[in-house]
């Protein structure tokens, strides 16, 4: 089976600054580093076969959206490499939409950026608008849209450009149940056609129903990667314990995990 995505030792570092002055000094004095390094991802490696449907799970702050954005080419990795074979599209609430533009203008801009010509855009536009169910608002600025409307429009654009690799990041967590069901039906069409998909959701039920493999991220590192049934069983067991922890205990757990990851990084 050919590989569709290869993530090799990926680390993503963001700088945290205590003040605007510190941010400015970091820019103008490159030989001295200001601010604190925050490791959103650390030494993440896994590969995905063509046609795989892979879920990302983990508590908030574990790097799920960061990893999705790196695979989609939205943000660059700091270290390591990601090989993506084919065109990737990400669907997330408000992802890739310009709030100042109307819904129609966002469709046209997004398709132009993806290399579609005017004739192709005209052919796709009505289908996208109909799927998104935003007909009355399509010529209004996106900043006036609800989060559900933004999600529907982003989803409609991404699925109708027919990408090779589709990343869905919590896009089904907003909006009504009917649209979520329609979206899942569309995703099943993609599954039947053998496309690679990544799915980020807090809904374990959706994960069990849809995913074949799961990456369990824990504060920027890969805790486990394997068959969905197996990994989700371990993750649910962990969540039962995690939910019973106090705020202090959760912070202690996080500190312990990140220390171990830093130790691994130092050793490599």
C-alpha positions as CSV (number, residue, x, y, z in Angstrom):
1,X,0.0,0.0,0.0
2,X,1.4,3.4,-1.0
3,X,2.0,6.0,1.7
4,X,-0.2,9.1,1.5
5,X,1.3,11.1,4.4
6,X,4.6,10.7,6.1
7,X,5.2,12.7,9.3
8,X,8.9,12.4,10.4
9,X,10.1,13.7,13.7
10,X,8.0,16.9,13.5
11,X,8.5,19.6,16.2
12,X,6.5,22.9,16.3
13,X,7.8,25.7,18.5
14,X,5.9,28.9,19.2
15,X,7.4,31.8,21.1
16,X,5.5,33.1,24.1
17,X,6.3,36.8,24.9
18,X,5.6,38.6,28.2
19,X,5.2,42.0,26.4
20,X,5.1,43.6,23.0
21,X,8.6,45.0,23.7
22,X,10.0,41.5,24.2
23,X,8.4,40.4,20.9
24,X,10.0,43.4,19.1
25,X,13.5,42.7,20.6
26,X,13.3,39.1,19.5
27,X,12.8,40.4,15.9
28,X,15.5,43.1,15.8
29,X,18.2,41.3,17.8
30,X,18.3,37.8,16.1
31,X,21.5,36.7,17.9
32,X,19.8,36.9,21.3
33,X,16.6,34.9,21.9
34,X,13.8,36.6,23.8
35,X,10.6,35.0,25.0
36,X,9.8,31.5,26.1
37,X,9.7,28.5,23.7
38,X,6.4,26.6,23.8
39,X,6.5,23.1,22.2
40,X,3.1,22.6,20.6
41,X,4.5,19.3,19.0
42,X,7.6,17.4,19.9
43,X,9.2,14.6,17.8
44,X,6.0,13.4,16.2
45,X,6.3,10.6,13.7
46,X,3.8,8.3,12.0
47,X,2.8,7.4,8.4
48,X,-0.5,6.9,6.7
49,X,-1.5,4.7,3.8
50,X,-3.6,5.9,0.9
51,X,-7.3,5.5,1.9
52,X,-6.7,5.5,5.6
53,X,-9.1,7.4,7.9
54,X,-7.1,8.6,10.9
55,X,-8.5,10.2,14.0
56,X,-6.6,12.6,16.3
57,X,-7.5,12.4,20.0
58,X,-6.1,14.1,23.1
59,X,-7.1,16.5,25.8
60,X,-7.1,20.2,25.0
61,X,-3.7,21.6,24.3
62,X,-2.3,18.3,23.0
63,X,-1.5,19.6,19.5
64,X,-4.3,18.1,17.4
65,X,-5.1,21.3,15.5
66,X,-1.5,22.2,15.1
67,X,-0.7,18.9,13.6
68,X,-3.7,19.2,11.2
69,X,-2.6,22.6,10.1
70,X,1.0,21.4,9.4
71,X,-0.2,18.4,7.3
72,X,-2.5,20.8,5.4
73,X,0.3,23.2,4.8
74,X,-1.3,26.1,6.7
75,X,1.6,26.5,9.1
76,X,5.2,25.2,8.8
77,X,6.9,22.8,11.1
78,X,9.9,24.1,13.1
79,X,11.9,20.8,12.7
80,X,11.3,17.5,11.0
81,X,9.4,17.0,7.8
82,X,6.0,16.2,6.4
83,X,5.5,14.5,3.1
84,X,2.0,14.9,1.6
85,X,1.3,13.1,-1.7
86,X,-1.6,14.9,-3.3
87,X,-3.6,18.0,-2.6
88,X,-4.7,18.5,1.0
89,X,-7.7,20.5,2.2
90,X,-8.6,21.3,5.8
91,X,-12.1,22.0,7.2
92,X,-12.2,23.8,10.5
93,X,-14.5,26.5,12.0
94,X,-13.5,29.7,10.2
95,X,-10.5,28.1,8.6
96,X,-9.3,29.9,5.5
97,X,-12.2,32.4,5.4
98,X,-11.7,36.1,5.2
99,X,-14.2,37.8,7.5
100,X,-14.2,41.0,5.5
101,X,-15.2,39.3,2.3
102,X,-18.7,37.9,1.5
103,X,-19.3,34.2,1.3
104,X,-19.3,34.3,-2.5
105,X,-16.0,36.2,-2.6
106,X,-14.5,33.7,-0.2
107,X,-15.5,30.9,-2.5
108,X,-14.0,32.6,-5.5
109,X,-10.8,33.5,-3.6
110,X,-10.3,30.0,-2.2
111,X,-10.8,28.3,-5.6
112,X,-8.5,30.8,-7.4
113,X,-5.8,30.0,-4.8
114,X,-6.3,26.3,-5.5
115,X,-5.7,26.9,-9.2
116,X,-9.3,26.8,-10.6
117,X,-10.1,29.0,-13.5
118,X,-13.1,31.3,-13.8
119,X,-15.2,28.7,-15.8
120,X,-14.5,26.0,-13.2
121,X,-15.4,28.4,-10.4
122,X,-18.7,29.3,-12.0
123,X,-19.5,25.6,-12.4
124,X,-18.7,24.8,-8.7
125,X,-20.1,28.0,-7.0
126,X,-23.8,27.1,-7.0
127,X,-23.1,23.5,-5.8
128,X,-21.0,24.9,-2.9
129,X,-23.6,27.5,-1.9
130,X,-26.4,24.9,-2.0
131,X,-24.4,22.4,0.1
132,X,-23.5,25.0,2.6
133,X,-27.1,26.1,3.0
134,X,-26.2,29.8,3.2
135,X,-28.1,31.0,0.1
136,X,-29.7,34.1,1.7
137,X,-26.4,35.2,3.3
138,X,-23.9,34.3,0.5
139,X,-23.5,38.0,-0.5
140,X,-23.1,39.2,3.1
141,X,-19.7,39.6,4.8
142,X,-18.6,36.4,6.6
143,X,-18.0,38.4,9.8
144,X,-21.8,38.5,10.1
145,X,-22.1,34.6,9.9
146,X,-22.6,32.4,12.9
147,X,-19.9,29.8,13.7
148,X,-22.2,27.2,12.2
149,X,-22.6,29.0,9.0
150,X,-18.8,29.6,8.7
151,X,-18.2,25.9,9.3
152,X,-20.8,24.9,6.7
153,X,-19.3,27.2,4.1
154,X,-15.7,26.0,4.8
155,X,-16.9,22.4,4.7
156,X,-18.7,22.9,1.4
157,X,-15.7,24.6,-0.3
158,X,-13.3,21.9,0.8
159,X,-15.3,18.8,-0.1
160,X,-16.4,20.2,-3.5
161,X,-12.8,20.9,-4.7
162,X,-12.3,17.1,-4.4
163,X,-9.0,17.0,-2.6
164,X,-6.8,13.8,-2.3
165,X,-6.4,14.3,1.5
166,X,-9.1,15.8,3.7
167,X,-8.6,17.1,7.2
168,X,-11.7,17.7,9.4
169,X,-11.0,19.6,12.6
170,X,-14.0,19.9,14.8
171,X,-16.0,21.1,11.8
172,X,-19.0,18.9,12.7
173,X,-19.2,20.2,16.3
174,X,-21.1,23.3,15.3
175,X,-24.3,23.7,13.5
176,X,-27.4,21.5,13.4
177,X,-27.7,17.7,13.4
178,X,-29.1,17.6,9.9
179,X,-26.0,19.2,8.4
180,X,-23.7,17.0,10.5
181,X,-25.4,14.0,9.0
182,X,-25.2,15.3,5.5
183,X,-21.5,16.1,6.1
184,X,-20.8,12.6,7.4
185,X,-22.6,11.1,4.3
186,X,-20.2,13.2,2.1
187,X,-17.3,11.9,4.1
188,X,-18.4,8.3,3.6
189,X,-18.5,9.0,-0.2
190,X,-14.8,10.1,0.1
191,X,-14.1,7.0,2.1
192,X,-15.6,4.8,-0.6
193,X,-13.5,6.5,-3.3
194,X,-10.3,5.7,-1.3
195,X,-9.3,9.1,-0.2
196,X,-7.2,9.7,2.9
197,X,-8.9,11.5,5.7
198,X,-7.9,12.9,9.1
199,X,-10.6,13.5,11.7
200,X,-10.3,15.7,14.8
201,X,-13.3,15.5,17.2
202,X,-14.2,15.3,20.9
203,X,-16.9,12.8,19.9
204,X,-15.6,9.3,20.7
205,X,-18.8,8.0,19.1
206,X,-17.9,9.6,15.8
207,X,-14.4,8.4,16.0
208,X,-15.5,4.8,16.6
209,X,-18.0,5.0,13.7
210,X,-15.7,6.6,11.2
211,X,-12.0,6.1,11.9
212,X,-9.8,3.0,11.2
213,X,-6.7,4.3,12.9
214,X,-6.1,6.8,15.7
215,X,-3.2,9.0,16.8
216,X,-3.4,9.7,20.5
217,X,-1.5,13.0,21.1
218,X,-0.5,13.9,24.7
219,X,0.8,17.5,25.2
220,X,2.6,17.5,21.8
221,X,3.9,14.0,21.7
222,X,2.5,10.7,20.3
223,X,1.2,8.6,23.2
224,X,-0.1,5.8,20.9
225,X,-0.9,5.1,17.3
226,X,-2.7,2.1,16.0
227,X,-6.1,0.5,15.2
228,X,-9.0,2.8,16.3
229,X,-10.7,0.2,18.4
230,X,-7.6,-0.5,20.4
231,X,-6.3,3.1,20.9
232,X,-9.8,4.5,21.7
233,X,-10.3,1.9,24.4
234,X,-7.1,3.0,26.0
235,X,-7.9,6.7,25.6
236,X,-11.4,6.2,27.1
237,X,-9.9,4.5,30.1
238,X,-7.5,7.4,30.5
239,X,-10.3,10.0,30.2
240,X,-12.2,8.3,33.0
241,X,-9.2,8.9,35.3
242,X,-8.4,12.3,33.9
243,X,-11.9,13.7,34.5
244,X,-11.6,12.8,38.2
245,X,-8.4,14.7,38.6
246,X,-8.4,18.1,40.3
247,X,-7.1,21.1,38.5
248,X,-3.8,20.8,40.4
249,X,-3.5,17.1,39.6
250,X,-4.1,17.8,35.9
251,X,-1.4,20.4,35.9
252,X,1.0,18.0,37.7
253,X,0.2,15.3,35.1
254,X,0.9,17.7,32.3
255,X,4.2,18.8,33.8
256,X,5.3,15.2,34.2
257,X,4.5,14.3,30.6
258,X,6.2,17.4,29.2
259,X,9.3,16.8,31.3
260,X,9.6,13.3,30.0
261,X,9.2,14.5,26.4
262,X,11.9,17.1,27.0
263,X,14.2,14.4,28.4
264,X,13.6,12.3,25.3
265,X,14.3,15.3,23.1
266,X,17.5,16.1,25.0
267,X,18.7,12.5,24.7
268,X,18.1,12.6,20.9
